[in-house]
Every structure is written in structure tokens, then in C-alpha cells.
Amino acid sequence: MRQALSKPFIFAILFLVALMGVAAGLGGDFHLWGGLLLMVGAIGTYFFLVFVCEDRNFLGLRALFAPVWVFTIGLAQLRLLGYQKPWQVRTWCALILAMVVFELGLSLGKTLGMPVALWLKERRGKRVGNFRLKFRPERLFWLCIGVSAVGLFSFIMSYLCRGYLPFFTTSSQAYLTYYSKWVIFVVASAAASPLAYYCIKQQELSRWKKALLWICIFNNTFAYPILMVNRGVFICAALMLTCAVFYLNKQRFWVLCLCLVVILGMYEVGAVARSYTNEYLDYVFEPSEIKIQNVQKDPVKDDHSSDLSKDPINQDVGNLELNKPEDDQALTFQLSPQTAFLYAYLTVSHDNFNEAILNANELTFGLRQLEPFNVILRSKAIENAIEDSEYYMVKDGLTTVNLFGDAYYDLREVGILLLGLIWAIVLGILEQCYLKNRGPFALAALGNALTPAVLCFFSTWFANFTFWMFWGLILLLWIGCCVSRKKRKDRQ
């Protein structure tokens, strides 16, 4: 535990806590500076944690979570959209508590993961009752092909049931109405992608087998989510594959950067495929006109103002629209509709979290954590209780809440403390198990664990069925690849 909670690590977390405290105290027009302070501090802390605390591991969970958490909070503090407002002191305290608890849990998980990893290593090849636990690489290829074949069949059946693909329609709601029971199996097939890449990199396969695996990876990770215009599924699938690509290519930083470029490019394709009009995006996200500088009137310069207004550079600077009001010559900017769309996805969950703290009066006592498992349990009592419970948003349609939103609704700050600690310990153990044993299934499980760390601002992933479905399928694939029943000769 002492090694995990090193002085540099504690210093980094306290530094971020201090930055959040300063940003919380910057009211009025100074909120812009508070947001920028958090964003710059988060970037600096990420590289500090990577090089000082994580042994140059750019995908270390501790190095990812806190900087992403603080960076998106900083973005939200810029308040570039009309519905955004100052947060309560209690909101800031809860956000700080969540960050500290999760980082401490990840550190504790890394410490507890050492004996767990050693125990798993000792079990290799040994018998447990009538079964033998041994990794059989020859099975892994066929398991990847089998899962991918189920995904392809389900994708075809889903298309036949609906009669269209959302990507090729002009309706902005097509991706919602496309859902069917077959879609679940299409989404689940993404869990095979990191295992398929492991086969390509670590096993001696013929060219045609490698070609089949590349086709499976492309379909499961890119083709299906993009054609269904399901960007959330794409991001989760891409993170699992990125984890495999990064670790199986000697943890090179340029490899990670290349993966991020591909992810962002494909994400933008999915955003365009949603077919939202600029008018609709302006209505939903309400981009605000933000004042960034006051300029004193200068009679000499005013004579040339008409010439400057004709300069095409001043008419369109990237995604910003610049103008100078006549009253105080203030330089202002406003996000374009598409940029406001992306900005809202990065920040609205924190704003919704503030709404919950402002308005929530009831406790759901853990029912929200049971919601993903109710897909199997089919309990009407749980379903009705969740549907009738409180849920607050800054605006209708903007439903996302950050990683700890459901924990707050369940048990307030106690939920953040207890559930956040448990989740983080599990993720820390998974990371340590892979780093010590380097097995394919630990790698795939760690890839799924990246989702709550990297996308902590976007959803309550531990109350999401898709998140648990990936882990469940990885477990089933491990059983199919590593568990064998003893033969009768062995029993005798």
C-alpha cells in the first residue's frame, strides 16, 4: 500500500484538489480563468502521473481517471452554453470526494492485485475438481471467429427486421428506432476484437486466418457501430481494441496517439450521421456569446474597422464566430452548432450532477446499481421503482450524468464513498492482473475497464448493462478457452 500511495501520487491528487478548490471560489466573470486553470492543470498532472507514478504507462488507470475528471470539469466551468450555471458548494465537494475516493481505490486495487495475480499464475495447468485450468491458444482463434459470426448473423437479422440502416437515413431519430433484440448480440461481438488482435500479434497463424481476424475486428469495432450510428458502443469497442493495440505494441506513445486520431475521426463520422440540423443543435444546446476581452476605443483604429470586418480571417476562425459590439468594443465568441454538440457531450453530465444535488430528495438505496442486472432478473418491482424515482436534468433530452450520478441518487455522498471505492478496487485489481500475467482475457477485461476511467464524465457505467455484458462475455470466452473437463483416464 505504501508503494501505491507514494508521495508523488499523493502530491498530484492534492494538487488537483487545490485547483478544484480555487476554481470553485472564482465567481463572476472569473469562471473562465477557473476552467482554463483546471484544464491546464489536468494535462500537466496526467504526464506527471505517467512518468513519475505509472512507469511510463500512458494507459495507467490512475493516470487517466483524475486528469480526465478534472479536465471535463474545467470545460464545464467555461459555461459556453446557455443552460449552464454556477454550481453549488456541495457539488464541488462531491466532485472532489469522488476523485479522491476513486484514485485511492485504484491504488488499493493495484496493491491487492499483486497476490491475486500470483494466485492466478499458480493455478495455471492445475486441476480444480473435475476440471483443469489451462490456456489453450488453439481454441482462441475459433472462439473469436464464432463470436464474430454470431455478430454478423445478428447484424443481418437486425437489418432484415428493420429494413434500413440508420447511417443511410436522414432521420435524426433513426438510431433510436433501430434497436431490436438482435442488436444486443451485435454489440456483444465487440468484446472479441482485443482477443482477435492478441491472436494476430502473439500466435503463429496463416495469412488467411489473420485476414479473417482483421475482418472480424473491422466489423465488430467499426462497421457495426457506425452503420447503427451508435457512438457510445463504438467508443467502448474502440477503447477495448486500443488497450490491446497499445499493450501489444510495447506501450508506445505514438501508437496510442494514432489510435486516438482514428477514434476521433470515426466518432465525427458518427456525429455527422446523426443528421442533426444546425437549427436543432442551436435550440438544444443554446451556445452562449462569451466575452473574452475588453478593448478600449481608439479613434485611429476605428477608422479602419470597416476594412478589418472585410477580412475573411475575422469572419470565420475555425469553429468560433468573432464580433465587436459597438457599445464597449468587447471581443466575444460563440461556439458553432457542431462544436456545441461535442462540448455538451463532454460537460452536460457534470451539470446534471449539480441538478441532482440541488433537487434530489429521495434515496433509491442501491436500486440503480441493480438496473443492468434487471435485464436478466426481469423484476417489475425494480423496474417500476427506478422509473418512478427522481431524475433531474438541465434540459429535456440531455440525460447523461457522470460516473457517480446514480451512486448519489442511491445513497448521496455515502454512495459515492462506498460504491466508488469498491468499483475502483476492482478496476485496480484487473489492471494489476494483466500487468503481472499478460494474459489475453485479462487484457480484454482491462480494455473494458478503460471505459469508466476514460469516459467518467459521460455515463454511470457501473449501472449500464452493456458494460457488464462485455465482462460477462469475456468470462464465458475464458471458460471456453481455458477450462477443460478431465478425461476418465486422468480420474483413475
Secondary structure, DSSP 8 states (H G I E B T S, - for coil): -TTTT-HHHHHHHHHHHHHHHHHHH--GGGHHHHHHHHHHHHHHHHHHIIIIISTT-TT-HHHHHHHHHHHHHHHHHT--BTT-----HHHHHHHHHHHHHHHHHHHHHHHHHHHHHHHHHHHTT-EETTEEE---HHHHHHHHHHHHHHHHHHHHHHHHHHSS-GGG---TTHHHHT--HHHHHHHHGGGGHHHHHHHHHHS---HHHHHHHHHHHIIIIIIHHHHTT-HHHHHHHHHHHHHHHHHTTTT-HHHHHHHHHHHHHHHHHHHHHT---HHHHHHHH-B--EEEEE----HHHHTTHHHHHT-HHHH-BTTB--B--TTT-EEEE-B-HHHHHHHHHHHHHHHHHHHHHHH-----TTHHHHGGGHHHH--HHHHHHHHHS----SSTT-----TTHHHHHHHHHHHHHHHHHHHHHHHHHHHHHHHHH--HHHHHHHHHHHHHHHTTTT--GGG-HHHHHHHHHHHHHHHHHHEEE--HHHH-
